[in-house]
Amino acid sequence: MKLEGQQLIIFGLPRFDSKIESTNYTIAKMLARDNQVFYVEHPFTIKDYMRLRNEPENEKRKGYHDVFDDKVIDTDNPNFKVIIPPVLLSINFLPEGFLFRSLLKVNELLIRAKLKRVIRKYNIKDFIFINSFNFHYPGLMDGLHPKLAAYHCVDPIIVPFDARHGQVSENQLLRKSDIVFCTARQLYNQSKKLNANTYFIPNAADVTHSQKALDPTLPVASVLKDIRKPVIGYFGNIERRMDYVMLEEVIKMNADKSFVFVGPMDKSYIPDWFFNAPNVHFTGSVPYSEMPAVIKGFDVALLPFKRDEVSATIFPLKLFEYLGAGKPLVSINFNDDLKEFTKDSVAFCSNAAAFSEAINEALKTDSEEKRQARIQVAADNTWEKRVAQISELLSAELAKK
């Protein structure tokens, strides 16, 4: 039985206007189809506020930060509203210990005070609280007294900024939550040690969006118009998780092909050779709304994440986005869970030679039958199905109470 007619407060890590589509915000919007949802975005700290004071991000939030205010941002769905938390103390630089935890309680108190005003204004009673991977503030729910508390674990805590206090905080969340959802089996195995009521619900895709690439009248994105075919493409963040060692070998083996990387770059992780390779192209960031037009221009799509402990917990959204667009996909075998959900529609490779061979095989042998098989795999892994699972589990947990 799905969750209907409930009030939910969802405290998410992504901000509501993030350029990248996120698991957290997508699920919040979809739960709002049958419930009233208040999405609390990740707070600005004083440092964030000063850094962004002249940027559009700050302009959108003017008049909403006040801790004594109860205003919310309305969206296209009257059941879905966004709460902007107050600006908080910048404390992450402090070592783990009494001082950090004491100041963290002050920050949580400020957010909680704002939430209580909104709760009173909108007569929110007997609500469900979901911490959607905002492990930075594990004690926020303590003074709000929800009838059900859930934690959604989306990724491993790896980045140094997050890891400084994140593992301690996440462990607190795992212990105090009534129910936990994890997007990868390894995260599920880890989380279940601290909370027996943990479930594995992998990421999915907005297939209706990526399938726009199948429209014969849709023009290919302009960022690809001058790039030589065939195009071997990647859409997403270009960052730490990618296996640049294997990529270098593959790119050298395929000098006759264009390797195109579409998305924001974290240059601190990207080796120099990547910028100098004659058949590698960078387009910069492209809005998510233009993703179908970009993927339509790919002849083969890539998932080049390196195989390690971190990647073993990653269930990337773009996996099913590529498949929903009908594109051949070649991937490094970074997460063994993926084979279970892709039904032989993806080539998972363990070395550069196999990766190169899979690219060439895809270019030579792609067919309408294979495209339809990939589209069907994507259709079996939609956000609608994942959110239905979450909805049913939350409903069942409420019934127990």
Protein Blocks (a to p, Z undefined) as FASTA:
>chain_A
ZZehiacddddfbdfkbfbdcfklmmmmmmmmmmccddddddddfklmmmmmmgmklmmm
goklpmkbcbdcddfblkbccddddddddfklpccdjklmmmmmmmmmmmmmmmmmmmmm
nopghiacddehiaklmmlmmmnopabdcdddfbdcfblklmmmmmmmmmmmmmmpmbdc
dfbfklmmmmmmmombbcdddddddfklmmmmmpmklccdfklmmpccdddddeddddfk
lcfklmmmmmmmmmmbccddeddddfklpcfklmmpmkbccebjadfklmmmmmmmpmbd
cdfbdcdfklmmpccfklmmmmmnopacddddfbfklmmmnnopaccdfbfklmmmmmmm
mmmmgcfklmmmmmmmmmmmcfklmmmmmmmmmmmmmmmZZ
